[in-house]
Amino acid sequence: MTTMAASLRRITSAARPARFATSRSFSTSPANQAVWGFVGLGRMGYPMAKNLRARIPKEDSLVVHDLNTKATAQFAKELGPQGVHVAETVREVAEKSETIITALPEPHHVRGVYANMLIPPTLLEQAGAQPRLFIDVSTIDPQSSLEVANAVQSTGQGKYVDAPMSGGVVGAEKGTLTFMVGAPDDIIDRVREILSMMGKRTVHLGPASSGLKGKLANNYLLAINNIATAEAMNLGIQWGLEPKALAGLINTATGKCWPSEVNNPVPGVVEGSPASRGYEGGFGLSLMNKDLKLALKGAEEYNIKLELGEPARAVYDAASEHPECTGKDFSVVYRVESCNVGWPGSLGSGARVAGRPRARPLLCLGLAKVTSTATTPARTMPELLEFILAHEDAFKSRGRLASLYSDFRIQQATNPDGYNANIVAWRQALTHATRAGLVPSQTGANNLLSLGTGEALLRELTSKDFGRPLALAAVVHDAATKKEMIPLKDFLAAKTSIYSRSWSLNPLSVLSWGLQQLGVIGGTTSQDHLAVGEFVVMANLEAASSAVIAQASNHTSVVDRIYSLDSFRAAFAHALTPSNELSPTDLSVLLTHLSRDKSALSYDPASQTIKLAPAHSATPAEPITQQDITIAHLRGLIASLTAQIPALTSRIASCDATARQAVASSPSSSKNNNNPAARTTALAALRSKKLAEQGLARRADALAQLEAVYARIEAAADNVEVVRAMEGSAGVLRALHARVGGAEGVADVVEALREEMGRADEVSEIVNEVGREGAGAGGVVDEDEVDEEFAVLERAERERVEAVEAERTRARLVEVERLEEEGRRRRVEREREVEEGKRRAEEEKAREHRKEAEEEQVLETSQELGRMSLDEDRPAEASKEQDGESEQRRLVPAE
């Protein structure tokens, strides 16, 4: 892919073509721009678009779009018709503009807008068209931004820049915003010039998604500092310190931060701050809560542990749910933190957020241990390689792994079977891993229908034991030559079906050229290099398209086969796998394949309407009509209203519960007590409940009307099909009647048939007459004899049946007698066993008695022998004692 610098060129005002005629490359000078695009005229986007229109040359044009038609009408009215064009769709903005700026609230809005802008046919289809410059200033999660960047890069329709801004509505109105930019180095100067027309400062942080990562990291810190400042001020005030004195100390010491110095959350501390104006203006609480959740989501996707993230989210959620905090500056969390103090500006003495326990200072509970990415256990193996080793049989043997990771390209001539086995193993592994959403790309987004090649893929396949796969380029080359993988750009740009003969006239030359441009084909000296590319995996694409066709075959109505782009994405996002959604690039590839190669649907990019072909029919899908566009829009409205009803129902239940809890938790039930805070909470919740109930009723009525209209349209469409079938049937009958000559022709045929049948009867009668004469000559059969013989046969059959039945009865009686005899025998055996058991028990008992008697006799004998031995030993002992005394007398000398 050529660099952006090579595609830049200056367009002088003298050579400027007619506006909206064709799109040209963006140049290095904004003065040379002819057409600018801006999508999203919300609170931030509206003043940004105004500043942009005011600072671009007067002869330039600004194309704007927003779903809120009142905003676009007001914008056109305020700035005048000169130089402002309101587009019907975002696709129109992309087609007519050279630089497109998007300012949208949520990630799914960004994905949807860019999917609609990049959907086939390509923006570069017209002769002389050049890549666009897309600048997204929305604050979304990094992963969604990477998906969009990957879609822009893989389709080759331009360059994508993420540039979230900071400065709020005031900064947008005054043109003093700060933009944090993620963009390639070769276009950053151009981006700075453009953003300088809407802001004051631009900070370049790196490649795609770097701007978002920088902003979310900063706002995560800001969210924590804001809570910490609120708690520190609350802590000092409870101790009796004067608020301004405490803030002055903090701002001259090490605790100084932006929330303490500029946006102090305590009313009256900083004059002019949102807290001193009733928390009006500033950075909205809902926006801070959104940015905090986006930061936590991004941290989770990158396996980064944030100890303070969840407690901080709980604080901002608690504040967001309270009616007195809604729509306020994010420093209003001080009201939650100080609610047990009764300090001016708090929610009131004893007040708390309904349904939640009293807020406690989060940072006073002890030092939290913050675990950074350095302390997070690192994965010992890349996720992609781990998946392949676990699911692919060819990769479970160490010997096979050594072969698969070697430079086996030399085996193509020496061992073709081994070479092909390795090629097939790698191709299957990459196909399955792509379907699982594990194959990375340069921008980090993972597609299910296309495979990204490059350094990121090699890194994810690197083995600790075998290093990098040295022949991966050969695997991709082989798959491309066999049309099992097709370069994404070639696939999207093809005008004819990939199954047509013209597509396969000379695939090797076309694919080899494309692969050489990507650097995939090379000699053995560059086997460790795999250039960046994107290839459609045909096996996955075929599986996804088959799943879509199979799922669509369940539609019984004509109108059920009509979709808007959003409803199609929602219906078939999990067509390939239940666990992974199709990316915008996948959706583009799938729609191209189904419309161009399968003729399974028709797609109108301008209206973003899709019409499926009839199920189980070889007839291709009919072109999109205005009626189809209206039906798709109607279905979209019904889906939107249907999705809103559960949310409103939940809102009503939540408000009701909040009111009941506020009343129940208040001591106002006592005659002598009154709790104004609880009363205020309950009344606010009840007002919200009433508003939600009114909104629910309006939406339910509108939904009922739309569904009734849709039902009538569905019935009318079915009637059209019935009438069409009847017309066809009438034509068939007309042709068949013509073939038989009408009623007169049938009458002639019947009359001729009757004549022939009469002749046949005459012939048969003559033949039968001859037969009867022959029978009379040979004798007549006696019918009585026949009847007697038949009676004999019947009697024999009855006797046979009776004999069989008698034999069966006898056999049953014999069986009964046998069973009874068997029963008697078993009873006798059981009785004999019982008697035998008793006898054995008695014998055992007798043996035990005899044994006990013998033991007693032995014991008595032993005792008797013991007594006898004692009696015999006594005289000997006495004699010994006398001898001893005599000896002693002999030894003692005389005195």
Secondary structure, DSSP 8 states (H G I E B T S, - for coil): ---HHHH-----GGG---TTT------S-GGG--EEEEE--STTHHHHHHHHHHHS-TTSEEEEE-S-HHHHHHHHHHH-STTEEE-SSHHHHHHH-SEEEE--SSHHHHHHHHHHHHSSS-TT-STT---EEEEE-----HHHHHHHHHHHHHHTSEEEEE--EESHHHHHHHT-EEEEEE--GGGHHHHHHHHTTTEEEEEEEESTTHHHHHHHHHHHHHHHHHHHHHHHHHHHHHTT--HHHHHHHHHTSTT--HHHHTS-SSTTTSTTSGGGGTT-SSSBHHHHHHHHHHHHHHHHHTT---TTHHHHHHHHHHHHHSTTTTTSBGGGHHHHHTTTTT-TTSS-TT---TTS-----GGGS-------TTTS---SS-HHHHHHHHH-GGGSSHHHHHHHHS-GGGHHHH-HHHHHHHHHHHHHHHHHHHHTT----TTS---SSEEEESHHHHHHT-BTTTBS-TTHHHHHHHHHHTTSEEEHHHHHH-SS-TTSTGGGSSHHHHHHHHHHHHT-S--GGGTT----EEEEEHHHHHHHHHHHHHHHTT--SSGGGEEEHHHHHHHHTTSSBTTB---HHHHHHHHHIIIIIS--EEEETTTTEEEE--TT-SS------HHHHHHHHHHHHHHHHHHHHHHHHHHHHHHHHHHHHHHHHSGGGSTT---HHHHHHHHHHHHHHHHHHHHHHHHHHHHHHHHHHHHHHHHHHHHHHHHHHHHHHHHHHHHHHHHHTHHHHHHHHHHHHHHHHHHHHHHHHHHHHHHHHHHHHH----HHHHHHHHHHHHHHHHHHHHHHHHHHHHHHHHHHHHHHHHHHHHHHHHHHHHHHHHHHHHHHHHHHHHHHHHHHHHHHHHHHHHHHHHHHHHHHHHHHHHHHHHHHHHHS---
